[in-house]
Amino acid sequence: MLFYTVMKPLVQVALRVFFRRMEVRHRERLNLPGPLLFAGNHPNTLMDPLLTAIHTRQPVAFLAKSTFFKNPVIRAIMESGNSIPIYRRQDVDSGAAPATPEQLAAQNEASFGRCYDYLDRRGTIMIFPEGTSVTERRLRPLKTGAARIALGAEARHGFALGLKVIPIATNYFDPARFRSDVLLNVAPPIVVADYAAAYAQDPEAAADQLTDAIREALERRLVITRDAAEDEFVQQVERTFGDHLNPDDNPDTLYDNFQLSQTLLQALAWFEQHAPTRLVAMRLQFQAYLAELRRHRLTDEAVEGQRRGTVAGLLNLVLGAPVWLYGLLNNYLPYILPSMIAKRATDDIAFVAPIMLVVGMLTFPLAYALQAAAVQHWLTHDWRLTALYVLSLPLTGFYALSYWNTLAPRLDRLRALRLFRSMPAVGQDLLARRAELLRQLEEAREEYLAKRVKA
């Protein structure tokens, strides 16, 4: 518990640095009186429990696959962080689980017993019913372990414990990228005592019913695609024309972006059923437009804005260049090392972000300490000046990121401006294609929304 208490504020800071925006919808549901059982989707391994834990006042115990407990050092860290092992059949081959089904069941019963004891003390437990972590915008079939733990805990108290299951839907906008966004969409609590009658008749059927309730709550609060091709297409549309499809977007919330993704997927399914030929034609036109942009190394934003703010943009870039260079030189090594180590350590995208987070928690403090010592020894000889230097490191580091994110679009617009001047026919063709796509998308949007209102 001491390790959990000490590490939580450090992880809070690290996650707020790693993610550009973290939004929790219905945060108050995470801090209801216990006992609570959090049940979440699992797209990003260790990031998922950490994101939930930093937004709760009470400590959270996590059920984690037994493979994490194989290494004695990692096992000590996991247990100090309130983690309880769960043993799966697929872990037997790795040597992290007991060798026989009977031993497997016995170990899991012991883990379930620890969960019951924790809930008896009105604690909070988090479990991921999918059982595995895969970075994709889909919800895999849920196992009944969460429901069985919840029902078993209540049954020990004659269904008077007051346990609530809180489904937590975690939506990453770019799970492996530094300074991306994440939305935690928290569902209303499911009162486990409501399943007392069903449990008395058939415990297995009651577990299935509770699992279905968890699944339905998550599905309503997740962006779920059917396959990788559909996911890629929808994300391309969002990146290219998202601002036009969502003109009333509130910049202060991520929920609007989530709703846009859900609406696009629903509209895509509707047009596949009711106007498949029209949908195929639009997809072909869209892909041809994107291919033309790639051929000229342009973006849609550059084509749209190639006549805007060129002089002012160049002036801002010139004036900000010295601060950007200072921030880059002082932050580049601790910034790039986590990414390099993560890419070398794993090919599984689900583990990239956690590795980057952990390594970054080490590289930045270490680099800043070494830089401060060097500046104090070789340059300032004054702790006050050295303190100002240390303060400048994270500030200019964030500025360097912002500057680079501004620089790339401005350079794209300059490239588009050069194309429009040197090859005006090509530029006009791109504008015409873009206008036609926007017209068709707007017509499709209005048609789909009208049909949805009637339904």
C-alpha positions in Angstrom: 0.0 0.0 0.0 2.9 2.4 0.8 4.3 1.8 -2.7 0.9 2.6 -4.2 0.6 5.8 -2.2 4.0 7.0 -3.1 3.8 6.1 -6.8 0.3 7.5 -7.5 1.2 11.2 -7.6 4.3 10.4 -9.7 2.1 8.5 -12.2 -0.4 11.3 -12.2 2.3 13.8 -13.3 3.7 11.4 -15.8 0.3 10.7 -17.4 -0.6 14.4 -17.6 2.7 14.9 -19.4 2.3 11.9 -21.7 -1.3 12.7 -22.8 -2.2 16.1 -24.2 -5.7 15.7 -22.9 -7.3 13.3 -20.5 -11.1 13.6 -20.1 -13.3 11.7 -17.7 -17.0 11.7 -18.4 -19.0 11.2 -15.2 -15.9 11.2 -13.0 -18.1 11.2 -9.8 -19.1 7.6 -10.6 -15.5 6.5 -10.0 -15.7 7.8 -6.4 -18.9 6.4 -5.2 -18.9 4.7 -1.8 -17.5 1.2 -1.9 -17.4 -1.6 -2.4 -16.9 -1.1 -6.2 -15.8 -3.4 -9.0 -14.5 -1.5 -12.1 -14.9 -3.4 -15.3 -13.2 -1.9 -18.3 -12.2 -2.6 -21.9 -8.4 -3.3 -22.3 -6.8 -1.8 -25.4 -3.6 -0.5 -24.0 -2.2 -2.9 -21.3 -0.8 -1.1 -18.3 -2.0 2.3 -19.3 -5.7 1.3 -18.8 -5.5 0.6 -15.1 -3.2 3.6 -14.5 -5.6 6.0 -16.2 -8.5 4.8 -13.9 -6.4 4.8 -10.7 -5.2 8.4 -10.9 -8.9 9.6 -11.1 -10.1 7.8 -8.0 -9.7 8.9 -4.4 -9.6 5.4 -3.0 -6.9 2.8 -3.7 -7.7 0.3 -6.4 -6.7 -3.3 -6.5 -6.1 -4.7 -10.0 -6.5 -8.2 -11.4 -3.6 -8.9 -13.7 -2.6 -11.9 -15.8 -0.2 -14.2 -14.1 2.6 -13.7 -16.6 3.3 -10.3 -15.0 4.2 -12.2 -11.8 6.7 -14.6 -13.3 9.7 -12.3 -12.8 10.4 -11.9 -9.0 11.2 -8.2 -9.4 8.1 -7.4 -11.4 6.1 -9.6 -9.1 7.2 -7.5 -6.1 6.3 -4.3 -7.9 2.9 -5.6 -9.0 2.0 -6.9 -5.5 3.2 -3.6 -3.9 0.9 -1.8 -6.4 -2.2 -3.7 -5.2 -2.2 -6.3 -8.1 -3.8 -9.7 -7.8 -2.8 -12.5 -10.3 -5.4 -14.2 -12.4 -4.4 -17.5 -14.0 -5.5 -18.2 -17.6 -5.2 -21.5 -19.6 -3.1 -19.8 -22.2 -0.5 -18.8 -19.5 0.3 -22.5 -18.8 2.8 -22.8 -21.7 4.6 -19.7 -20.5 5.3 -21.3 -17.1 3.4 -18.5 -15.3 0.4 -20.6 -14.5 0.0 -24.0 -12.7 0.4 -27.0 -15.0 -3.0 -28.8 -14.5 -6.6 -27.6 -14.7 -7.1 -28.5 -11.1 -4.1 -26.4 -10.0 -5.2 -23.6 -12.2 -8.7 -23.6 -10.6 -7.2 -23.7 -7.1 -5.0 -20.7 -7.8 -7.9 -18.7 -9.2 -10.1 -19.6 -6.3 -7.3 -18.2 -4.0 -7.3 -15.0 -6.1 -11.1 -14.8 -6.0 -10.8 -15.1 -2.2 -8.5 -12.2 -2.0 -11.0 -10.2 -4.1 -13.8 -11.1 -1.7 -11.8 -10.1 1.3 -11.0 -6.7 -0.4 -14.6 -6.1 -1.3 -15.7 -7.1 2.3 -13.6 -4.2 3.5 -15.5 -1.9 1.1 -12.5 -1.7 -1.3 -12.4 -1.2 -5.0 -11.2 -3.7 -7.5 -10.6 -3.3 -11.3 -10.8 -6.2 -13.8 -10.7 -6.3 -17.6 -13.2 -8.9 -18.7 -11.9 -9.2 -22.2 -8.9 -11.2 -20.7 -6.4 -9.9 -23.2 -5.1 -6.5 -24.4 -5.1 -5.7 -28.1 -4.9 -2.2 -29.5 -7.9 -1.9 -31.7 -11.2 -0.1 -31.6 -13.2 -3.2 -30.9 -14.6 -5.0 -27.9 -13.7 -8.6 -27.7 -16.1 -11.2 -26.1 -16.2 -10.7 -22.3 -15.3 -13.5 -19.9 -17.6 -14.0 -16.9 -14.9 -13.7 -14.3 -15.9 -10.1 -13.2 -19.5 -11.1 -12.9 -18.7 -14.3 -10.9 -16.5 -12.3 -8.5 -19.2 -9.7 -8.0 -22.0 -12.3 -7.5 -19.8 -14.4 -5.3 -18.9 -11.4 -3.1 -22.6 -10.5 -2.7 -23.7 -14.1 -2.1 -21.3 -14.3 0.9 -23.4 -11.5 2.5 -26.8 -12.6 1.4 -26.8 -9.9 -1.3 -26.6 -7.1 1.3 -23.0 -6.0 0.7 -24.0 -3.1 -1.6 -21.5 -3.9 -4.3 -21.7 -1.9 -7.5 -20.1 -2.7 -10.9 -18.9 0.4 -12.7 -18.2 -0.2 -16.5 -15.4 2.1 -17.7 -15.0 2.6 -21.5 -11.5 3.9 -22.4 -11.2 5.5 -25.8 -7.7 6.3 -27.1 -7.4 8.7 -30.0 -3.9 7.5 -30.9 -2.8 5.0 -28.2 1.0 4.8 -29.0 1.7 8.5 -29.6 3.1 10.9 -27.1 0.8 13.9 -26.4 -2.3 12.2 -27.8 -5.8 12.3 -26.2 -7.8 9.8 -24.2 -11.5 9.8 -23.1 -12.7 7.7 -20.1 -16.5 7.3 -20.5 -17.9 6.0 -17.2 -21.2 4.1 -17.2 -23.9 4.3 -14.4 -23.3 1.7 -11.6 -24.8 -1.7 -12.0 -26.2 -2.9 -8.6 -25.2 -6.5 -8.1 -28.0 -7.2 -5.6 -30.5 -6.8 -8.5 -29.3 -10.2 -9.7 -30.0 -12.0 -6.4 -33.1 -13.8 -7.7 -31.4 -14.9 -10.9 -28.4 -16.1 -8.8 -30.6 -18.2 -6.5 -32.1 -19.9 -9.5 -28.9 -20.4 -11.6 -25.6 -18.9 -10.7 -24.1 -19.4 -14.1 -27.1 -17.8 -15.9 -26.9 -14.9 -13.5 -23.2 -14.4 -14.3 -24.1 -14.4 -18.0 -26.8 -11.8 -17.5 -24.5 -9.5 -15.5 -21.7 -10.0 -18.1 -24.2 -9.0 -20.8 -25.1 -5.9 -18.8 -21.4 -4.9 -18.6 -20.9 -5.5 -22.3 -23.9 -3.4 -23.3 -22.8 -0.6 -21.1 -19.3 -0.6 -22.6 -20.6 -0.9 -26.2 -22.7 2.2 -25.8 -19.6 4.2 -24.6 -16.9 2.9 -27.0 -16.0 3.5 -30.6 -16.3 0.0 -32.0 -15.2 -0.9 -35.6 -15.9 -4.2 -37.3 -12.4 -4.6 -38.8 -9.1 -2.9 -39.5 -10.2 -1.7 -43.0 -13.3 0.0 -41.6 -11.3 1.6 -38.8 -8.7 3.0 -41.2 -11.4 4.4 -43.5 -13.3 6.1 -40.7 -10.1 7.6 -39.2 -9.1 8.9 -42.6 -12.5 10.6 -43.0 -12.2 12.1 -39.4 -8.7 13.4 -40.0 -9.5 14.8 -43.4 -13.0 16.3 -43.0 -13.7 16.0 -39.3 -14.1 19.8 -38.8 -16.6 20.0 -41.6 -18.6 17.0 -40.5 -18.7 18.3 -36.9 -19.0 22.1 -37.3 -20.4 22.6 -33.8 -17.4 20.8 -32.2 -16.7 22.1 -28.7 -12.9 22.5 -28.4 -13.2 22.1 -24.6 -14.3 18.5 -24.7 -13.2 15.2 -26.4 -16.8 13.9 -26.2 -17.8 15.6 -29.5 -15.0 13.7 -31.3 -16.2 10.5 -29.7 -19.7 11.2 -30.9 -18.5 12.0 -34.4 -16.7 8.6 -34.6 -19.8 6.8 -33.4 -22.0 8.6 -35.9 -19.7 8.0 -38.8 -19.6 4.2 -38.1 -23.4 4.1 -37.7 -23.8 6.1 -40.9 -21.4 3.8 -42.7 -23.4 0.7 -41.7 -26.6 2.4 -42.8 -25.3 3.3 -46.3 -23.9 -0.2 -46.7 -27.4 -1.5 -46.3 -29.4 1.2 -48.1 -27.1 2.7 -50.7 -24.1 0.4 -51.2 -23.3 1.6 -54.8 -23.3 5.2 -53.7 -21.0 4.4 -50.8 -18.5 2.5 -52.9 -18.4 5.4 -55.4 -17.8 7.9 -52.6 -15.0 5.8 -51.1 -13.3 5.5 -54.4 -13.4 9.3 -54.9 -12.1 9.8 -51.4 -9.2 7.4 -51.9 -8.3 9.0 -55.2 -8.3 12.4 -53.6 -6.0 11.2 -50.7 -3.7 9.5 -53.3 -3.4 12.8 -55.2 -2.5 14.6 -52.0 0.1 12.0 -51.1 1.6 12.3 -54.6 2.2 16.0 -54.1 3.1 15.6 -50.4 0.2 17.7 -49.2 -2.5 17.5 -46.6 -6.2 18.5 -47.0 -5.7 21.2 -44.4 -2.9 22.7 -46.6 -5.0 22.7 -49.7 -7.9 24.4 -47.8 -5.6 27.0 -46.1 -2.9 27.6 -48.7 -3.9 31.3 -49.0 -4.2 32.0 -45.3 -1.7 33.6 -42.9 1.5 33.0 -44.9 3.3 36.2 -43.9 2.1 36.2 -40.2 2.9 32.5 -40.0 6.5 33.0 -41.3 7.0 35.8 -38.8 5.9 33.7 -35.9 8.1 30.8 -37.0 11.2 33.1 -37.3 10.7 34.8 -33.9 10.0 31.5 -32.2 12.9 29.6 -33.8 15.5 30.4 -31.0 13.2 29.2 -28.2 12.4 26.1 -30.2 16.1 25.4 -30.8 16.8 25.9 -27.1 14.0 23.5 -26.1 15.0 21.0 -28.7 18.6 20.8 -27.7 17.8 20.5 -24.0 15.0 18.0 -24.3 15.7 15.9 -27.4 17.7 13.1 -25.8 15.2 12.3 -22.9 12.4 12.8 -25.4 13.6 10.4 -28.1 15.0 7.7 -25.9 11.7 6.3 -24.6 10.4 5.9 -28.1 13.6 4.2 -29.3 13.6 1.8 -26.4 9.9 1.0 -26.8 10.3 0.2 -30.5 13.3 -2.0 -29.8 11.7 -3.7 -26.8 8.4 -4.8 -28.4 6.5 -5.2 -31.7 3.2 -5.2 -29.8 1.7 -1.7 -30.2 -0.3 -2.3 -27.0 3.0 -2.2 -25.0 4.6 0.8 -26.7 2.9 3.5 -24.6 3.4 1.9 -21.2 7.1 1.4 -22.0 7.5 4.9 -23.2 5.8 6.2 -20.0 8.0 4.2 -17.7 11.2 5.0 -19.5 10.2 8.7 -19.7 9.7 8.8 -16.0 13.4 7.9 -15.7 15.0 9.7 -18.6 13.6 13.2 -18.0 14.5 13.5 -14.3 17.9 11.9 -14.9 18.7 14.1 -17.9 17.5 17.3 -16.1 19.6 16.4 -13.0 22.8 15.8 -15.1 22.2 19.0 -17.1 21.6 21.0 -14.0 24.8 19.6 -12.4 26.8 20.4 -15.6 25.4 24.0 -15.8 26.1 24.6 -12.1 29.6 23.3 -12.4 30.7 24.8 -15.7 28.6 27.9 -16.3 26.5 29.5 -13.5 28.2 28.6 -10.2 25.0 30.1 -8.7 22.1 27.8 -7.5 19.5 30.5 -8.3 20.6 30.7 -12.0 20.7 27.0 -12.1 17.2 26.7 -10.7 16.0 29.1 -13.4 17.7 26.9 -16.0 16.0 23.8 -14.7 12.6 25.6 -14.7 13.2 26.5 -18.4 13.7 22.9 -19.4 10.1 21.6 -19.3 8.6 24.9 -20.4 10.7 25.2 -23.5 10.3 21.5 -24.1 6.6 21.9 -24.4 7.1 25.0 -26.5 9.3 23.0 -28.8 6.6 20.4 -29.3 4.0 23.1 -30.0 6.3 24.9 -32.4 6.9 21.7 -34.3 3.2 20.9 -34.5 2.7 24.4 -35.9 5.7 24.3 -38.2 4.6 21.1 -40.1 1.2 22.5 -41.2 2.8 25.9 -42.1 5.3 24.2 -44.3 2.6 22.1 -45.9 0.7 25.3 -46.7 3.8 26.8 -48.2 4.2 23.7 -50.3 0.6 24.0 -51.4 1.0 27.6 -52.3 4.0 26.8 -54.4 2.0 24.1 -56.2 -0.9 26.4 -56.8 1.4 29.0 -58.3 3.6 26.7 -60.4 0.8 24.3 -61.5 -2.5 26.1 -61.2 -4.5 23.5 -63.1 -3.4 20.8 -60.6 -4.4 23.1 -57.7 -7.8 23.8 -59.1 -8.4 20.1 -59.7 -7.6 19.4 -56.1 -10.0 22.1 -54.9 -12.7 20.8 -57.2 -12.3 17.3 -56.0 -12.4 18.5 -52.4 -15.5 20.6 -52.9 -17.3 17.7 -54.6 -16.4 15.3 -51.7 -17.6 17.8 -49.1 -20.8 18.3 -51.0 -21.5 14.6 -51.1 -20.5 14.1 -47.5 -22.8 16.9 -46.4 -25.7 15.4 -48.4 -25.0 12.0 -46.9 -24.9 13.5 -43.4 -28.2 15.3 -43.7 -29.8 12.2 -45.3 -28.6 9.9 -42.5 -29.5 12.3 -39.7 -33.0 12.7 -41.2 -33.5 9.0 -41.4 -32.3 8.5 -37.9 -34.7 11.1 -36.5 -37.6 9.4 -38.3 -36.5 6.0 -36.9 
